[in-house]
Amino acid sequence: MVAERLLNEGQPDGQPNVQRENSAQRDEQLLDEYSRTVVSAVQRVASAVVNIEVHQRSNRDRATEVAGNGSGFIIAPDGFILTNSHVVHNASRIIVNLPQDRDYPAQLIGDDPDTDLAVIRIDAPRLGHVRLADSETLRVGQLAIAIGNPLGFQASVTAGVISALGRSMHSQSGRLIDNIIQTDAALNPGNSGGPLVNSAGEVIGVNTAMIRPAQGICFAIASNTAKFVAAWLIRDGKIRRSYIGVAGQNVPLHRRVIRYYNLPLETGVLVVSTEKDSPAERAGVRDGDLIVGFNEQPIGSVYDLHKVLVGEQIGVTAKLLVIRHTEKLELPILPAESPSR
């Protein structure tokens, strides 16, 4: 009787709480729709997700191999597979296991530790492949689904949302990777290199890392970065980058300087130090200079500077725009090829 009274409380003439029942039905419908969305997205991409078994020579005994595994996904029907650099770097043997339990030896096409991305290739027939989405259209809060092989459990699926966009993290080479996606879709060792997909089953990122002590803080390399890097690796086996030899940090610009020189951005790159005999030192860049432009392109961050220092800029004279104290200077600079790590 008490339970019935509580259920009917606040309703005229003791009628059941119709509003609550309707709300429960709507919740159930929403849950079903969510489930259908996840299932549909997984079905579209799961056949292209692979397990990568990696064998490396032991540092102590070169005759002994140490085995590990990670994830990857097929990006082209002719066998190209995208994964993380740290999964396959320095591998002596790579074996790819397809979802149908077929094993194929893989060839390393190229890897880029600076972005933690790599491309390998297998010779196999009738391969399904994924579609890479435009990561610039992503929004915080949208559905994110991770597929991979955590701890050896193949084809595991976790779902969550995009928690943040535009994060930065350091790769194992020490270079800063920008435009990182943060998600709460659970990742574990073995998920590395697997796809992060949207509700349409399109790849929006490459799962790469998680913060071990934390829960729900995981990271993926944006699909636009992956497209750019994969294209270079397939074509050349590596990515050539130019560099000018400065260590810098993002800083706000003084409002008076912005107004006086009509600068388009409110931030710049503070030169903390210059490498000896580097392009920057030869161009006359000094510690404390503020870099605000490169070849007519505004520079507001270290990431902006990295973006313009592409392979085509190697050995081509450019104009570096800096603010020194309150003076604006245009320094001719000759970027060199970034030394291999």
N, C-alpha and C positions, 0 to 999 in steps of 0.2 A: 504493500500500500504506500509506503514512504517513497519507494522508487517511482511508482506511478505518479504520485503527487508532484515529485520534483520534475519529472518529465513534462507534466502538464502545467506546471506553475507559470503563471503569466499569460495563459491562453484562455480566451473566453469560453465559458461553459465546459471547461476541462477538455477541450479539443487537443489532439496531439500537436506537437510543434511541427507544423507543416514546413515552416521556413527552414528549420534545422534539417529536416529530411531532404528538402530540395538542395540545401547547401552540401549535404553529404553526397548526394547524387552528382552534383557538379564536380566535387572533389574527385569522385571516382572516375568521372569522364575525363578530367584533366590528367589523372594518373595513367589512364589507359592511353591517352594521346601521347603523353611523355614516353611511355613504354614503346609505343608503336614507332615513334620518331627514332629512338635509340636503336631499336631492332632493325629498322630500315637502313639507317646510316651504317650500322655494322655489316649488314648483308652486302652493301655496295662495295665495301673496301676490304673485308676480311680475307678474301681470296688472294689479295695482293700483299698481305702482311706475312713476312717470313721470319723464321728463326735463324740466326747466324751463329754458327759454331766456329770459334776462333782458336787457333793453336799458335802459341808463341814459344820461342826458345827461352829456356830458363837462364837467368843471369848467372847463376852459379855453375850450372852444367849445360853447356850449349847443345849437348846430345839429347837432353831431356826437354820435352815439350810440356808447356802448361796450357790447359784448356780453359776457355771461358765462353760465355755466350751473350748475345744481345739481340736486338730486333732490327728490322729494316722493312722497307716496302718497295714494291716494283713501280717504277715511274715511267717505263716504256715497254712495249710488247717485245722488244728485242733483248730483254734481259737485264737492263740497267736497274740497279737497286740503290736506293739512298739510305744511308745510315749515319751514325756518329763516327767521327774520326777516332775518338778514344776507344771505340769498339774494335776497330780493325787495324789501328796503327801498329806498325812493326810486326804484323802477323806473318808467320811462316806458312800457314795453311788456313784457308777459309772455306767452310762448307755451309751451304745454304739448304735449309730444310723447308720445303714448300708445305702448305697446309694439307696436301694430299699424301704426306709422309714420303715425299720423293726428295732424295738428297742429290745435290749437285755441287761439284767443286766451283769455286768462284775466283775470279781474277780481280785484283785491286786496280781500278782504273785511275784513281787519284784520291788523295785526302787533303784536307785543309785544316790543320790544327787551330788556325786562327779563328775559324768559325765553328769548329768541332763538327764538321760535315765531311762525308766521304761517299764515293760512288764505287760500287763493285758490280761485276757482271757475271751472269751465268748463261750457259747455252742450253736452253730448254724450250720446248714447243708450247704453243697455245697459252701464253701468259696473260693473265688479267693484270691491269695496272690502274693506278689511282689518278685522280685529277687534282692538281694543286690549285687551291683557291687564291684569291687576292687578299692577303692579310691586312691590307690598308683599310678594308671595309669592316674589320672586326669591331665589336663593341663589348665593353665590359658587361658581364652578366649573361652573355649568350651561352648556349649549350656547348660543351666541349667534351669529346669522347676520346679516351686514350685506348689504343689497342697495342698489345705487345706480348712479351713472354717473360713476365716478372718471375724471378727465382726459378726459371725453367718451366713454369706452367704456361704452356703454349696457348696462344689465341685468347688471352685474358682481356676482359673489357672492364674499364672503369669509366664513370661519367661524372661530370661536375659542370662548373661554369668557368668562364674566363674571369679571373680575379682582378687582373690588371694588365695593362699594355705598356709598351715602351720601357720595360725594365732593362737594365744592363747587368752583365755578369762577365767575369774573366774566364777565358778559355784556358785550357791546360798550357797553351803556349805563352799565356800572360796577356794576350791582346784582349781588349775590351770588346765584347759582342753586344751590340745594341739591338733595339727592337725585339727584346725577348718577351714572350708571352708567359704570364703567370697564371696558373690554373690550380684548382683544388681537386681535379681528377687524379686519383691516387696513382703514384708511380713507385716502383720498387726496382732494385737491381735486376737487370735483364730487360726492362722496359726501354732502355736507352736505344735510340735510333728508330723506334716505332712511331707511327703517325698519331697526331692529334687532329681529330676531324670535327667538322661542324654537323649540323642536323641534316644537311644534304649529302653527307658522306664524302665531302671534299676535304682534302688535307689542308689544314691551316697552320700546322707547325710540326716540327720534328722533336719528339720528347728527348730531353737531354739530361736533366738533373733534378734532384730534390734536396731539400734541406733535411738531413737525417733527424735531428732532434725535434723538428717541428712536424705538425700534421697539417696536410692540406696546402702546403706551399711547394709547388712543383713548377718546372720551367720547360719551355719549348722554344726552339728557334723558329722564327716566323717563316711562313711559306715563301714570301717574296725573297728573303735572303737565301732560302734553299734553292729556289729557281735559278737565281743569279750564279750561285756557287756551283750547282750541279752542271749548268751549261758550260762553264769554264773547265771543270774537271773532265767532262766527257770530251771536250774539244782538245785540251792541252795537257790533261793529267795533273795540272797544278794551277794555281792562281798567281799571276804576277801582280805585285802591288808596288807602287812607288812610295817613297818616304822622304821626309825633309829633315828628320833627326831632332825633333823637339819633344820634350815632356811637358804636357800642359794640363790645365784644369779649367773647367767652365766657371766663369765669373760674370756677375752683372756689370754693365757699363754705367758710368756716371751719366745722369740725365743731361747735364750740360754738354758733355761730349756727344751724346746721341743727337741732341738738337743742333749743335754747332755744325757737325759734319753730315747731318741728315742721314744717319745710319738706319737701315731697315730693321735691325734686330736690337734687342735690349741686353744681349749677352755676347761674350766673346771668349776666346781661349787665351788664358794667361800663360805665357811661356815661363815655366818653372826652371828649365835647364835646356841646354843644347848639347848635342853630342859633338865630341871633338872631330874636326875635319868632316863634318856633315854638310849637306846642302844648306841647312839653315845657318850654320856658322860662317860658311863661305859667302852667304848672301848678306851677312851683317846683322842677323837677328840676335837680339840681346835678351838676357833674362829680364823678365818684367814687362816685355813688350806684350801688347794685346793684339792677337790676330783676329781681324774682323772681316777679311775677305780674301778670296783666292780666285784669280782670273775672272773678276767681275761677279763672282758668286759670293753672297754673304755667308760668313762663317759665324755661327753662334754657339757651337759646341765642338767637343773633340770628335763626336760622331760626324758632324758636318765636314770636318777636316778629313776624316777617314774616307768619307764617300767620294771626295774629289780626287783623292790620291789613288787613282786607278792605274792599271798597267800601261794604258796609252799615254800617260803623263811622264813616263820614264824618259829622261833625256830631252824633254821639251821644256824650254824656258817658260816660266809662268810669272805672274805678278802677285806678290804677297802683300796684302794691305794690312798694316799694323798701326796701332796707336802707341806712341812712345811719349810718356808723360801726357801732354795735351796736344802733341803734334801728330798729324797723320802722314805716314810715309808709305811709299809704294816701292817695294824691294824686288828686283828681278831675282828669281830663284830657279835652280835647275834640279828638280827632283831626281833621285837615283832609285835604282831597283832595291826594294826592301830585302835585306840580307835574309837568307834561309835560316830557319830555326832548327 
